[in-house]
Amino acid sequence: MTLDRIDREILALLQEDGRMTNVDLAERVGLTAPPCLRRVRALEQAGVIRGYHAECDAAKLGFPITVFAMVSLRSQAEADLAAFEAHVAAIPEVRECHMLNGEIDFILKIVAADLESFQRILTTKLTSAPNVTSVKSSLTIRTFKAQTGVPIN
């Protein structure tokens, strides 16, 4: 799918405010509502827009601790990678999981109610998982930027 200037404007605006009405969106990009809605639907169908969500404050919901865990696996065979990914997908406190190249195989973003809760996740769900050789973790001290989406020019 080739994106033109209006498609990019639509995406940028929806990244800022996914609850914006189609009428407001159309007005901001200089279209009437029906063609704007057709563009949004086409972006959704093409998979450019994958979904809409509310951005929640983790601390206010009882998860003030954020930890990044770097996981090394014994084997990087596809079946072993898939098994690890399935294992991690079942841990609700793991909010992100990225496979990396280099020394570390995966980096996980984990939220926890407190350090004891994180330690329990670490010892019962991560270090004990099949194929895991090591887990190194870093506790977040402060977050000054946590921007969702991607830059749209």
Secondary structure in CASP SS format (residue, H / E / C, confidence):
PFRMAT SS
TARGET T0000
AUTHOR 0000-0000-0000
METHOD secondary structure of the structure
MODEL  1
M C 1.00
T C 1.00
L C 1.00
D C 1.00
R H 1.00
I H 1.00
D H 1.00
R H 1.00
E H 1.00
I H 1.00
L H 1.00
A H 1.00
L H 1.00
L H 1.00
Q H 1.00
E H 1.00
D C 1.00
G C 1.00
R C 1.00
M C 1.00
T C 1.00
N H 1.00
V H 1.00
D H 1.00
L H 1.00
A H 1.00
E H 1.00
R H 1.00
V H 1.00
G C 1.00
L C 1.00
T C 1.00
A H 1.00
P H 1.00
P H 1.00
C H 1.00
L H 1.00
R H 1.00
R H 1.00
V H 1.00
R H 1.00
A H 1.00
L H 1.00
E H 1.00
Q H 1.00
A C 1.00
G C 1.00
V C 1.00
I C 1.00
R C 1.00
G C 1.00
Y C 1.00
H C 1.00
A C 1.00
E C 1.00
C C 1.00
D C 1.00
A C 1.00
A H 1.00
K H 1.00
L H 1.00
G C 1.00
F C 1.00
P C 1.00
I E 1.00
T E 1.00
V E 1.00
F E 1.00
A E 1.00
M E 1.00
V E 1.00
S E 1.00
L E 1.00
R C 1.00
S C 1.00
Q C 1.00
A C 1.00
E H 1.00
A H 1.00
D H 1.00
L H 1.00
A H 1.00
A H 1.00
F H 1.00
E H 1.00
A H 1.00
H H 1.00
V H 1.00
A H 1.00
A C 1.00
I C 1.00
P C 1.00
E C 1.00
V E 1.00
R E 1.00
E E 1.00
C E 1.00
H E 1.00
M E 1.00
L C 1.00
N C 1.00
G C 1.00
E C 1.00
I C 1.00
D C 1.00
F E 1.00
I E 1.00
L E 1.00
K E 1.00
I E 1.00
V E 1.00
A E 1.00
A C 1.00
D C 1.00
L H 1.00
E H 1.00
S H 1.00
F H 1.00
Q H 1.00
R H 1.00
I H 1.00
L H 1.00
T H 1.00
T H 1.00
K H 1.00
L H 1.00
T C 1.00
S C 1.00
A C 1.00
P C 1.00
N C 1.00
V E 1.00
T E 1.00
S E 1.00
V E 1.00
K E 1.00
S E 1.00
S E 1.00
L E 1.00
T C 1.00
I C 1.00
R C 1.00
T C 1.00
F C 1.00
K C 1.00
A C 1.00
Q C 1.00
T C 1.00
G C 1.00
V C 1.00
P C 1.00
I C 1.00
N C 1.00
END
